[in-house]
């Protein structure tokens, strides 16, 4: 039996929240990131260096390539990153 799309997204959001917490050197807790999943990273104080560490960690963990040459809209928030990984990379 496979997990429902909502369950897969929730699990991915939790994994990404842990990765973002690590990328910010613990300045933001995973639980707080989950509660603010739709809040833009910039509004949460996540700077460009933390975003680059996030991209590197996501690429390593999920074995994907995140193209930063485009608009980078997928890095707007935790929710947009999760949706991008699900829709464009088949991460589950």
C-alpha positions in Angstrom: 0.0 0.0 0.0 1.4 3.4 -1.0 1.2 6.6 1.1 -1.3 9.2 0.1 0.0 12.4 -1.6 -0.8 14.4 1.6 1.1 11.9 3.7 4.1 12.0 1.3 4.1 15.8 1.3 3.9 15.9 5.1 6.8 13.6 5.4 8.9 15.5 2.9 8.1 18.8 4.7 9.3 17.3 8.0 12.5 16.1 6.4 13.1 19.5 4.7 12.4 21.3 8.0 15.2 19.3 9.6 17.5 20.1 6.6 16.7 23.8 6.8 17.3 23.8 10.6 20.7 22.4 10.0 21.4 24.8 7.1 20.7 27.7 9.5 23.0 26.2 12.2 20.0 25.7 14.4 18.8 29.3 14.4 15.4 28.0 13.4 13.9 24.9 14.9 12.3 22.3 12.6 9.0 22.6 14.4 8.9 26.3 13.9 9.7 25.9 10.2 6.9 23.4 9.8 4.5 25.8 11.4 5.6 28.5 9.0 5.9 26.3 5.9 4.3 28.8 3.6 6.3 31.8 5.0 9.0 33.0 2.7 12.5 32.0 3.7 13.6 35.7 3.5 10.9 36.6 6.0 12.2 34.0 8.4 15.7 35.5 8.2 17.2 32.7 6.1 19.9 34.3 4.1 21.6 33.4 0.9 24.4 31.4 2.5 22.0 29.2 4.4 20.0 28.8 1.2 23.1 27.6 -0.7 23.8 25.1 2.2 20.1 24.0 1.9 20.4 23.4 -1.8 23.6 21.4 -1.3 22.0 19.3 1.4 18.8 18.7 -0.5 20.7 17.7 -3.6 22.8 15.2 -1.6 19.9 13.8 0.4 17.5 13.3 -2.4 20.0 12.8 -5.3 18.5 15.6 -7.4 19.9 18.7 -9.2 18.3 22.0 -8.2 18.9 24.5 -11.1 19.7 27.9 -9.6 20.0 29.5 -13.1 16.3 29.8 -13.4 14.0 32.0 -11.3 14.7 30.0 -8.2 11.0 30.3 -7.1 11.1 26.9 -5.6 13.4 28.3 -2.9 10.7 30.8 -1.8 9.5 28.7 1.2 9.5 25.3 2.7 6.2 24.5 1.0 7.3 25.6 -2.4 10.5 23.6 -2.1 8.6 20.5 -1.1 6.1 21.0 -3.9 8.9 21.4 -6.4 10.6 18.2 -5.3 7.4 16.3 -5.5 6.3 17.6 -8.8 9.5 18.1 -10.7 11.8 15.5 -9.2 9.4 12.7 -8.1 10.8 12.8 -4.5 8.5 11.1 -2.1 
